[in-house]
Amino acid sequence: MLDFNSSSTESGRLEYLIDIGLQQARAAEPKRTYLGASRLGVECTRALQYEYVDAPVDPGRDTNGRMLRIFERGHVLEESMVAWLRGAGFDLRTRQDDGTQFGFSALDGRLRGHVDGVFVAGPEGYDYPALWECKFLGAKAWRDLEKNRLAVAKPVYAAQVAMYQAYLDLHANPALFTAINADTMEVYAERVPFDGQLAQRMSDRAVQIVLATDAGELLPRSFSDPTHFECRFCAWQDRCWRPA
């Protein structure tokens, strides 16, 4: 039953109703039954294993409505970025002829990835074909990316790019990684050469997670303290550190 007294403000009441609708829609989505290549750069393999088997998150750690609205904003702005790039002269393909995303499947379907797009032609000075990946970041994270570049500032995204380049045979040319500052709408762009060693490490990690799960083995934590930053924000913190 809806709790219309959950907030004393008009904004709060409407936000509550919107968030309930978003959460219901998310709950109705088919459950992922594979390990996502976009997540392999996450530091803790146990967290990835929990994610892979769709382990129930700790009470109160479900994705809240505000975050779902942020995700939705990302999808909307990505479509805008596609239009901007095409308007700039790039032949950017985001869907196959059947309407599905470009992607790959490995390990009998237990490892999969879906890319934002592929440049097949465009302005001079770029190499084609090339992978395109796009993110939307808050001002602080965007400035960190601008200062330190992808591999240092966002290693999870760097691993994602390397995996996609490897498995979609787009490793010959640098990927074009773009990021939008969600506060100022500034555009960051970086050409990312293929990192074969990183792609191999991430591929090996995927095999490790799948094989350990098949064997009923719980992988070790990557951190020794439950108060570590990564642990405090993990959806399975309580489950992971609960005494056996």
C-alpha positions in Angstrom: 0.0 0.0 0.0 1.3 3.4 -0.9 2.4 5.6 2.0 1.3 9.1 1.0 2.5 10.5 4.2 6.1 9.5 3.4 7.0 13.2 2.8 5.4 16.4 4.0 6.2 18.3 0.8 4.5 18.3 -2.6 7.8 17.6 -4.2 8.5 14.7 -1.9 5.1 13.1 -2.5 5.5 13.3 -6.3 9.1 12.1 -6.1 7.9 9.1 -4.0 5.3 8.1 -6.5 7.7 8.4 -9.5 10.3 6.4 -7.6 7.8 3.6 -6.8 7.0 3.4 -10.5 10.7 3.2 -11.5 11.4 0.6 -8.9 8.4 -1.5 -10.0 9.5 -1.3 -13.6 13.1 -2.3 -12.6 11.8 -5.3 -10.6 9.8 -6.5 -13.7 12.9 -6.6 -15.9 14.3 -10.0 -16.7 17.1 -11.0 -14.3 20.6 -10.9 -15.8 22.0 -14.5 -16.0 25.5 -13.6 -17.1 28.6 -11.7 -16.0 28.7 -8.3 -17.6 32.0 -7.3 -19.3 31.4 -3.7 -18.3 31.8 -4.7 -14.6 35.0 -6.8 -14.8 37.2 -4.0 -13.7 35.5 -3.8 -10.3 38.3 -4.4 -7.8 36.7 -7.1 -5.6 36.1 -10.5 -7.4 33.8 -11.6 -4.6 31.5 -8.7 -5.2 31.5 -9.6 -8.9 30.6 -13.2 -8.0 27.7 -12.0 -5.9 26.6 -9.9 -8.9 27.0 -12.8 -11.3 24.8 -15.2 -9.3 22.3 -12.4 -8.6 22.7 -12.8 -4.8 20.1 -10.8 -2.9 21.5 -7.5 -1.8 21.6 -6.5 1.9 18.3 -5.1 3.3 18.0 -1.4 2.5 20.6 -1.5 -0.3 18.4 -1.8 -3.3 19.0 0.8 -6.0 16.8 3.8 -4.9 14.6 5.9 -7.0 17.0 8.8 -7.3 19.7 6.6 -8.7 17.3 5.1 -11.2 16.5 8.6 -12.3 20.2 9.3 -12.7 20.5 6.1 -14.8 17.5 7.3 -16.9 19.2 10.6 -17.5 22.3 8.9 -18.8 20.3 7.0 -21.4 18.6 10.2 -22.6 21.8 12.1 -22.8 23.5 9.2 -24.6 21.0 9.5 -27.4 21.7 13.3 -27.5 25.4 12.5 -27.8 24.7 10.1 -30.7 22.9 12.9 -32.5 25.7 15.4 -31.8 28.4 13.1 -33.1 26.4 12.2 -36.3 25.8 16.0 -36.8 29.6 16.4 -36.5 30.1 14.1 -39.5 30.7 10.7 -37.8 29.0 7.6 -39.2 28.2 6.1 -35.8 26.3 2.8 -35.7 24.6 2.0 -32.4 22.4 -0.9 -33.5 22.6 -3.9 -35.8 20.3 -4.4 -38.7 17.9 -6.3 -36.4 17.7 -3.5 -33.9 19.9 -5.1 -31.3 23.0 -3.6 -29.7 26.4 -4.6 -30.9 27.9 -7.0 -28.5 29.5 -10.3 -27.8 28.9 -13.5 -25.9 31.6 -15.9 -24.5 31.9 -18.8 -22.0 28.7 -20.4 -23.3 26.8 -17.1 -22.8 28.0 -16.6 -19.3 30.1 -13.6 -20.2 28.5 -10.9 -22.3 29.0 -7.3 -23.3 27.1 -4.6 -25.2 28.8 -1.6 -26.6 27.5 2.0 -27.0 28.5 2.1 -30.7 31.0 1.7 -33.5 32.4 4.5 -35.7 32.7 3.2 -39.3 33.6 6.5 -41.0 33.8 10.2 -40.3 36.0 13.3 -40.2 39.7 13.0 -41.1 42.2 12.5 -38.4 40.4 9.5 -36.9 40.9 5.8 -37.6 38.0 3.6 -38.5 36.4 1.3 -37.5 36.6 2.3 -33.8 34.8 1.5 -30.6 32.7 4.3 -29.0 32.0 4.3 -25.3 30.2 7.2 -23.5 29.7 8.0 -19.9 28.1 10.8 -17.9 29.9 12.0 -14.8 29.5 14.5 -12.0 31.8 17.5 -12.1 34.3 16.0 -9.6 34.7 12.7 -11.4 34.8 14.5 -14.8 37.6 16.7 -13.6 39.5 13.7 -12.3 39.1 12.1 -15.7 40.3 15.2 -17.5 43.4 15.5 -15.2 44.4 11.8 -15.0 42.9 10.2 -18.0 40.9 7.0 -18.3 43.3 4.3 -17.1 44.0 6.0 -13.8 40.8 7.9 -13.1 38.3 5.2 -14.2 40.0 1.8 -14.3 36.6 0.0 -14.5 35.8 1.9 -17.7 39.3 1.2 -19.1 38.8 -2.5 -18.5 35.4 -2.3 -20.2 36.9 -0.6 -23.3 39.7 -3.2 -23.5 37.3 -6.1 -23.3 35.1 -4.7 -26.0 38.0 -4.0 -28.3 39.2 -7.5 -27.9 36.0 -9.5 -28.2 34.5 -7.4 -31.1 37.8 -7.4 -33.0 38.1 -3.6 -32.8 41.6 -3.6 -31.4 43.4 -2.3 -34.5 42.4 1.3 -33.9 42.1 3.4 -30.7 38.6 3.5 -29.2 37.0 7.0 -28.8 35.9 7.4 -25.2 33.7 10.3 -24.4 32.3 11.7 -21.1 29.9 14.4 -20.5 30.1 16.7 -17.4 26.5 16.3 -16.1 26.8 19.7 -14.4 28.3 21.8 -17.2 27.7 19.7 -20.3 31.4 19.9 -21.2 32.6 17.1 -23.4 35.7 15.0 -22.7 37.3 12.9 -25.4 40.2 10.4 -25.3 41.5 8.0 -27.8 42.2 4.7 -26.1 44.7 2.4 -27.7 44.1 -1.3 -27.2 45.6 -2.7 -24.0 46.0 -6.4 -24.7 47.4 -7.2 -21.3 44.4 -5.6 -19.6 42.0 -7.4 -21.8 43.7 -10.7 -21.0 43.6 -10.1 -17.3 39.9 -9.2 -17.4 39.2 -12.3 -19.6 41.0 -14.5 -17.1 39.1 -12.9 -14.3 35.8 -13.8 -15.9 36.9 -17.4 -16.3 38.0 -17.4 -12.6 34.6 -16.2 -11.5 32.6 -18.6 -13.6 34.7 -21.6 -12.7 34.7 -20.8 -9.0 30.9 -20.4 -9.0 30.4 -23.7 -10.9 32.6 -25.4 -8.2 30.6 -23.8 -5.4 33.7 -21.9 -4.3 33.3 -18.4 -2.7 36.2 -16.2 -4.0 38.3 -14.3 -1.4 37.5 -10.7 -0.6 39.8 -8.0 -2.1 39.9 -6.1 1.2 40.7 -7.0 4.7 38.6 -4.4 6.5 34.8 -4.0 6.2 35.1 -0.3 6.6 37.2 0.0 3.5 35.6 2.5 1.0 34.7 -0.2 -1.5 33.2 -2.4 1.2 31.1 0.4 2.7 29.4 1.0 -0.6 29.0 -2.6 -1.6 25.5 -3.9 -1.8 26.6 -7.2 -0.2 28.7 -5.8 2.6 26.7 -7.5 5.4 26.4 -10.8 3.6 30.2 -10.8 2.9 31.3 -10.0 6.4 28.7 -12.0 8.3 30.3 -14.6 10.6 30.1 -18.1 9.1 
